[in-house]
Amino acid sequence: MTPPGNPPDRCNRPGCSGRIEATGFCERCCRRPLPEAPPSPESPPMPESPSTAESPSTAGTQRRARTDRLFTVGPAGDGLLDLPHIATPSPEALVVEDPKVPAGGKTCGHAGCTAIVARPYGGQPALPKGFCERCGHAYDFTPRLAPGDLVGGQYRVVGCVANGGLGWVYLAHDIRLENNPVALKGLINTRDPDALHNMGVERNNLISNSHPDIVRIINFVTHPEPAAGGGAPDGDGPDSNGDGDGNGDSDVPTRYIVMEFVRGMLLSQVRERIIRREGPFGEDRIFEYVLSYGCRILDALESLHRKNYVYCDLKPNNVMHYADQIKVIDLGATRKLGDEDGVLFGARGFTAPEVVRLGIRGLSVRSDLFSLGMTLRALSDHADRQPPGLGAESYRRAIARATAEKAADRFASAREMAEQLRGVLREIRCLRTGTEHPEPSTLFAPAATLLDASLGRVPPLERWLSGERRPLLDPGLPAADRVPRHLPVPYPDPGDPAAALLGQPTTSGPRRLIQQLSTSEHKRVSVEIRLRQLRAHLELSELDAAEQRLATAGKLLGDRASHDWRISWHRGLIHLARSEPGAAEGEFDRVYRDLPGEYAPKLALGYCAERRGDAAAAERYYQAVWQRNRSQGSAAFGLARLRLADGDRTGAVEILEGLPEASRHYDAARIACVRIFSGRLCADGDSAPPGRPPGRPPGHGPSCPGLPGRADLASALDRLPRLYLDEGHPGGPARDRLEAETLEVALERVRAEAAAGVRGGTAGGGGERVGGTAGNQGGGSTALFGAGDEEEEFALRTRLEAKLRRLARQAPTPGGLAALVDLANSVRPRTRF
């Protein structure tokens, strides 16, 4: 154990094991170690001097607080990527009166030295000049420019406004351009050769960049070094004059980068407002703002990555929010991929694990995406309001993929990550506002068919020929082996050699398509050909052949197969085709992990949850799809099935009525509404569906189990003439069947009321009159048919008999014809005299 009163050799703070340097601070966490024992009476602790309150860290905190009060934050607009509006009174208000050494000191950097210099010690403020205790190299962090200096004969210095990773940033006025404010960036330590090198890198990177979300370079100028400065002037090392004394000549000028002056808040300051729940950053849109930051930053990163550069040092302090825009600043750490010269700069906690482990050799596009993921996590971790519904889980998965430990598990490009963040952003916004924000997927084509087995279809003639006289309404949950053909279809990968061939429309059936693709010149190397053949085998129920196609696709991908969502997606389809929804759910969950902003995996997971009886999970998945895009009919039908399971006819119809007329599933939804309002939900002797709200529709008591109320039936009969059936003809076989089904249930309702002694809608058994819209269960004065109870039943029987006789004409066999004629005779009303 460390003797009392002596500092330990290793940091004893939780989670840190760094070495305690001669300064008394840890080289990793930059803090003093915790005391292991009370100080002895002979060695009382040193009292804090007045200067301790003005230590760099404390002074920096106070300076940030003063600066933060200068910003005015207004509300955001209603656009998807809109941010709160940030304004400052003037650039001059941001000038620091007493520029100090950066809080926590700086890395020495000489010849790769990683020691921290210029830190406070023994309760005393840090010295801006001195020598590194590890390598002995001199450092000097005093500002090189003073207010009033004229740099390059054009820029009048106002003062320091900040210090970046490598250099002081000054506000100056361009005297040749109406005193326009500009930012001058020089070096904090001109004796640091790596800083000089990286400043040159930053200059070159800024020259080659023209993206609006990356700080813009205006000019390069020089200015004589202060007489006592002794800084390295030419960027080749600390001993620029070659005399070996470590000092450059004072008459050689220092170079400065002239950049646009951005008036705004660093994201680190935004984070503090999020923690304080201040203004717009305390509202329930905070996750939307964070995702908007992510999408905008990714657009800037994509422009760098296209030029084979990586940013390397993304963190909240290197992104600024100004007005309602963002600006990526400080390109000093940016490197060209493959260039292994110089020293790598990065912030602890934001640097990818492989970069920490391998250094420059670990840099890649994916290491930049890791840093962005950690930046977004830093902003959102302290938000006290989570996104609604599935939005919180989708956000968590997006950040988890970006910050995965293994680089191969992360997003492959800034564009790919941006697409998924935009999808998650749309999902969260739609779940919060209830207003759709659709956007076509770039990965999945919409399903041509509906994920519904029967609810949106006119009942077939077999419904009357089966002998089942009182069938229940089928909610329409498809069998698992039928689902693969109703799910969205992945677009071919544009990088696949057969992408152009597979992108062409075809009228070939599945068998012929398999044969045609087998003759393609790309069949030996194309993964997409194997996957398209796999789906064709599923259409033919050839499951073993589908498995073989998937195995071949996996071999072509090699090591990438375990990270390719297409493999998991198609494996899930095969499990469904084998009626294994549990195994399929695990595969679709992996796709959701990789593609948290996509519709398709959520729709598949919604089905799997519904199939295993988890209504709450199914609701979350379906709502995430439905609220975002009201044309997604499969999600709407899934939600309608969940409503019907609770006996909520009106709720099911309200969902289906939300499909726009432009949706390919619009007509199926209108048919389903009629069937829901006229269907029997449970049989005689069965209990009513669970979960019905207290104000349940009349007619679900012992006398009328599962039958719709009169208002429901009236709505169904009112909607029937407006349905698009039989190619638009006012009469036809489909309309006859649907109307016959509705009339049968209406007659059953009237007869049940009569048997229970309910006459004229005066008793509590549900014989109310109808006069209004769907779902209106209040009393009225209009019967379904006729002026009285007997006339009503007579009219129902007459109309139903006529429909059943029309159905008899559709019978394919003489036996079917006879059965339908007998059925018509059985409902024929008694002749009146």
HELIX and SHEET records of a PDB file:
HELIX    1   1 PRO A   50  GLU A   54  5                                   5    
HELIX    2   2 PRO A   56  ASP A   68  1                                  13    
HELIX    3   3 PRO A   91  LEU A   94  5                                   4    
HELIX    4   4 HIS A  110  GLY A  112  5                                   3    
HELIX    5   5 PRO A  193  SER A  208  1                                  16    
HELIX    6   6 LEU A  267  ARG A  276  1                                  10    
HELIX    7   7 GLY A  279  GLY A  282  5                                   4    
HELIX    8   8 ILE A  286  ARG A  306  1                                  21    
HELIX    9   9 PRO A  316  ASN A  318  5                                   3    
HELIX   10  10 PRO A  353  LEU A  358  1                                   6    
HELIX   11  11 GLY A  359  GLY A  362  5                                   4    
HELIX   12  12 VAL A  365  SER A  380  1                                  16    
HELIX   13  13 GLY A  391  ALA A  402  1                                  12    
HELIX   14  14 ALA A  407  ASP A  409  5                                   3    
HELIX   15  15 ALA A  414  THR A  433  1                                  20    
HELIX   16  16 GLU A  462  LEU A  465  1                                   4    
HELIX   17  17 ALA A  480  ARG A  482  5                                   3    
HELIX   18  18 PRO A  484  HIS A  486  5                                   3    
HELIX   19  19 ALA A  499  LEU A  502  1                                   4    
HELIX   20  20 PRO A  510  SER A  518  1                                   9    
HELIX   21  21 VAL A  527  GLU A  539  1                                  13    
HELIX   22  22 LEU A  543  LEU A  557  1                                  15    
HELIX   23  23 GLY A  558  HIS A  563  5                                   6    
HELIX   24  24 TRP A  565  ALA A  577  1                                  13    
HELIX   25  25 PRO A  581  ASP A  594  1                                  14    
HELIX   26  26 ALA A  600  ARG A  611  1                                  12    
HELIX   27  27 ALA A  615  TRP A  626  1                                  12    
HELIX   28  28 GLY A  633  ALA A  645  1                                  13    
HELIX   29  29 ARG A  649  LEU A  656  1                                   8    
HELIX   30  30 TYR A  666  SER A  678  1                                  13    
HELIX   31  31 ARG A  710  ARG A  719  1                                  10    
HELIX   32  32 LEU A  720  ARG A  722  5                                   3    
HELIX   33  33 ASP A  726  GLY A  728  5                                   3    
HELIX   34  34 PRO A  733  ALA A  755  1                                  23    
HELIX   35  35 ASP A  789  ALA A  808  1                                  20    
HELIX   36  36 PRO A  814  VAL A  827  1                                  14    
SHEET    1   A 2 THR A  72  GLY A  74  0                                        
SHEET    2   A 2 HIS A  85  ALA A  87 -1                                        
SHEET    1   B 2 LYS A 106  THR A 107  0                                        
SHEET    2   B 2 ILE A 116  VAL A 117 -1                                        
SHEET    1   C 2 LYS A 129  PHE A 131  0                                        
SHEET    2   C 2 ALA A 138  ASP A 140 -1                                        
SHEET    1   D 6 LEU A 150  VAL A 151  0                                        
SHEET    2   D 6 TYR A 155  ASN A 163 -1                                        
SHEET    3   D 6 TRP A 168  ASP A 174 -1                                        
SHEET    4   D 6 ASN A 180  LYS A 185 -1                                        
SHEET    5   D 6 PRO A 253  GLU A 260 -1                                        
SHEET    6   D 6 ILE A 217  PRO A 224 -1                                        
SHEET    1   E 3 MET A 265  LEU A 266  0                                        
SHEET    2   E 3 VAL A 319  TYR A 322 -1                                        
SHEET    3   E 3 GLN A 325  VAL A 328 -1                                        
SHEET    1   F 2 TYR A 309  VAL A 310  0                                        
SHEET    2   F 2 ARG A 335  LYS A 336 -1                                        
SHEET    1   G 2 PHE A 444  ALA A 445  0                                        
SHEET    2   G 2 VAL A 489  PRO A 490 -1                                        
END                                                                             
